[in-house]
Every structure is written in C-alpha cells, then in structure tokens.
Amino acid sequence: MNNFFQFLLHFIFIATFLFVFIIAIIILKPFRTHRKRKISTITLKVTYLLYLAFFLCFVYLVLFFANNDVSVEDILEDKTSMMYYIIVLISFFLPNIGIMIRRKFKDTSRGLYNFVVSFLNITVILALVYMMSHIQWSF
C-alpha cells in the first residue's frame, strides 16, 4: 500500500508540473512574434520555457530523489549548501520577473532587454544543471 501512495504522490507532482508548463506555453505563445523584434522575442520566450522545464525537473528531482539524510545543523554549517539555496531562490525569482516586466520597456530598448534576459535564463539553466550534477542521489 505504501508504494501506491508513493506512486500517487509522484503522479500528482508530475501532473501539476506539466499543467504549469502547459499553462506557461499557452500564456506566452512562444512562436507568436513581434514584427520588429522577431528573433529577440522568440529567443526570450524559448529560453524562458527551457528554464521553466529545467527548474521543474530540478524541483522534482530534489523533492523525490535527493539524499535527505543530512541534518539541519549540517546544512547551516555547510557554506556551499547555503550558496545553493541562494542560487535556487535567485533562479526562481529573476527569470519570472524578467518575463513579466518585459512589456514595460520601450521599443528602442526592448530588443536589448530580450537578449539580456535570455542570457540570464541560459545562465540560470547552467546553474541548475551544475547543481543537479552535484546532488547526491538516493535511488
């Protein structure tokens, strides 16, 4: 019976994450382009969707497959763990804020803004991949 509830919990999280990702695709309309800034708009939207996919995978893997045998005192003493938490918090907020405030910029600077936020999204993706590679997995 324990395996059934574990499977159900995994299924609920996967379904919720897929729902969030599909809603993001519907809201962003990634291949609907602006006639003046086609490349920068598509680049921003695609890198954001890639970021979101990596972030949701990272959260899922940390929740269900990371080795949780570490005590709170060990985490507080370990400076790299604190740095990882700060990076995760930054990676949660910055790309989301970047995609939300993109329409506040005027026509002259929006192309540059799109490329800067796209670069930020790629940097966050690389940081998430780096952190995923350093997690001790418990399969």
C-alpha positions, 0 to 999 in steps of 0.5 A: 500500500505504501508504494501506491501512495508513493506512486500517487504522490509522484503522479500528482507532482508530475501532473501539476508540473506539466499543467504549469508548463502547459499553462506557461506555453499557452500564456506566452505563445512562444512562436507568436512574434513581434514584427520588429523584434522577431528573433529577440522575442522568440529567443526570450520566450524559448529560453524562458520555457527551457528554464521553466522545464529545467527548474521543474525537473530540478524541483522534482528531482530534489523533492523525490530523489535527493539524499535527505539524510543530512541534518539541519545543523549540517546544512547551516554549517555547510557554506556551499549548501547555503550558496545553493539555496541562494542560487535556487531562490535567485533562479526562481525569482529573476527569470519570472520577473524578467518575463513579466516586466518585459512589456514595460520597456520601450521599443528602442530598448526592448530588443536589448532587454530580450537578449539580456534576459535570455542570457540570464535564463541560459545562465540560470539553466547552467546553474541548475544543471551544475547543481543537479550534477552535484546532488547526491542521489538516493535511488 
